[in-house]
């Protein structure tokens, strides 16, 4: 996944993020959705976004684990879904077109999908600076595990070695973001062979499990670690909440 918008004010994807002003963290609700179908989570994002744009809900961070799903972003090409429809159906892999930036990616069990639904203007970010902040959260989290994550110039996301460990893609509506990032923890990487991930043919995809073997954190530990670093880098003061609370009238 990649960003669908551009800005001349910020550095390219491979550059180190500029120093950001020391702003106080802002309150945000955190909800772990557990396992949820992609379409259901997307519908929830849009419902939240409507409330946010209307001014009845503030910043939200969602974590979710999707069942096997291939998503096609606004710049995605259907021919980059390599597996025939019959094969995908037999393996229970859904295919969904979505309104995020970027090309094609895969979501599935063992992958942390984080949706920061936030007002980047209120948090003091430009669009690209926000992407760099999400990357930095993943880089710092993987560093805490002894891994060296980095940015690849011109390619959004986080790489470890020659392979991509975390894909990203967002949409921005009236300064409020939708979609986010997907970090491979214990993901079945074979499913990425059914697509051209993020339109990139010359590099592979990796996971924390492939890189760390038995030392890989379990899924809940990984969520806790990533949550901590996202809160820090995105300047969020998180409070645990529920889906019902997000859907209550403001």
N, C-alpha and C positions, 0 to 999 in steps of 0.2 A: 504494500500500500504506500501511497505517497500523497503529497499535498496537492490540492487542485488549484490553489491560489498562489500568487507570487507577490513579492514586494521588493523594491529596490533599496529599502532601508536596512535590510538585514543581511547577514552573510549567507553564503551557500551552505548546503547541507553538511559538507565535510568540515566546515570551519568550527573552531571552538566557540562556544556561546560568549557573547559580550558580557561584561560585568553588569549585573542588574541592580537597580536601586534597592536599598534595604527597606522593603515594605513589610508591614505586619501581616501575618497570615489572616485570611478571612474565613469566617465560618462556612462550613460545607457539610452536607449530609453524605454519609457513606452507606451504601447498601450492597451486600454480597448476594447476588441473585441465584447463586448456585448454578445448576445445570438448567439452561433455558434455550429453546429454539431461537435461531437468529432472528426470524421474522417477529417473534413475540418481543424480543429485546429491542428490536428496531422500533416497533410500534410504541413501546414504553418510552424510548428516547424521545420520539416525536411528541408524545403527550407531555413529557417533562418540559421539552423545549417550548411548547405552547404556553405553559404556565410561566416559564422563565421570561419569555418575551413580553408576556402580559404583566409582569412584575409581581406575581404571586408566589414565586419560588426562587430561592437563591441557588448557589453553587451545589452541584451534586457530583459525586464520584461513584460509578457503578463498577463492580467486578462481576464477571460472568464466565461460565464455561459452556461453550456451545457444543451440541452434537455435530458430527461431521458435516461441514457446509463449505461449499465454494462460493465466494462472493465476487461479483464483478462490479468494479467501480466505474466511474464515469469515463475513464480513459481505457477501460478494459476491452479486450478484443475476444469475441467468442471463440475464435480459432485457437486461442491460447488455453482453452480447456481441452486438454489432449485426450482424455478418456472418452470413449463413446457413451452416449446417454444410457444405453442398456447396462454398461459396466457400472456406472455411477448408481443407477437404481438398484442393481443387484447388491452393491456394497452399502446401500443406505446413505449415500452422500447427496445432500440437497444442493441445488444451484440457485442462487438468488442474485438478482441485480439490485444494486444499492446506490445511494446518492453521495457516497463519500468520494473524496478525491482518490486518484490512483487507478491501478489496474486490477489484476486478479490475485486473490489470496485464498488461503485455506484456514478454516477454523475447526477445531475438534477437541476432544477430551485431552486433558493434560496440558492445555494451553490457557494461560491467564489472559483474558480479554478485559482491558480497562477502558471504560468510557468516562473521561472527565467532561462533564456537561457544565461548563463554566463560562463566565463572562470574562474574556481575556482582557478587555479594556479596563474593567474594574480591578483586575489582578496586576495591571501594569505591563502587559505583554502586547507586542505586535503578533501577527499571525505566525511568522517564521520563528520569532523568538520563543513563542509557545511550543512549537515543534521541537526546537533545540532543548527546551526545558524538559519535555517528556523524554527525549533521548538521554539527557543528562541523568534523569532519575534511573533509567535502566542501566546506564553505564556505571553509576555509583552502586546500584544494587549488585550487579554482577561483580564489581570490584570487591565488594564485601565477601564474595564467595571465592575470591582468588582468581577471577577471570578478567581478561583485559578486553572490555568492549570498546568500540570506537565508531566514529562516523566515517562513512565513505563519501568523499566529495561528490556532490550532485545526486546522491541517492539517500533518500530519507530512511531512517531506521537505525538499528544498532547491529553491528557486525562483530563477530568474534572469530579470529583467524580469517579464512577466506569465505566464511559462510554467514548468512544472515540469521540472527537469533530473534530479532524483534522487528515486526513490521508496523507501520503507522499510516493512518490516513484520516483526515477530518473533513468536516464541512463546517462553515461558519455562517450563522444567520443572525444578523443584527448584534454581532459581537458574541453571541452564545455559540459554543461549539457542540457538535455531535460527533459520534464515532470516537476513535482513539487509537489504542495500540494493542498488539497481540504478542505476548512473550511465550516462546516455546519452552516449557518446563519438562514435561514427560510426554510430549506429543508423538504420535505415530508419523514419523517423517516420510514414510513411504507414500502417504497420501499426497504430498507435495509433488510427487512424480506425475500426477494426473493433470498438472497445470504448468504454465510458465509463471512461477511466483513473481509477482510485482513486475512482470515484463522482463525479468532479468534471466538471460540464458547462460551467462558465463560464470555464474557463481551458484553455490548451493545454499541449503538451509540447514540449520543446526538447532540443537536444543541443549538445555542445561544437563539433561540426563546423558546425552551423547558425549558432552564435554567432560562431565564429572564422574560418570559411572555411579558407583555405590555411594559416593559422597554427595550426590545430588540431593538437595533438600526435598522433603515431601511437599505435596501440593499446598497444603495449608501453611507450612512454613514459608514457602515461596510467596504466597499471597501476602502474608504479614510483612515480609521484607520489602516487597515492591510497594505496598501501600505506604509504608513509612517514608520511602524515598520519593514517591510521587507527591505526598503531602508536603514534604520539605521543598522540593523544586518548584512545585506549582503554587506554593504559598497558601496552603489550605489548612485550616484547623478543623479536623474531621470529627464528626459525631455520628456514631452508629445509628442507623434508622431502618425503616422497613418500606417495602413497596407500597403498602397501604397509606403510609404517611405522605409519600410522594404524590399519591393520586387524590388526596383529600382536597376539597376546594380551599382556595386561599382566603 
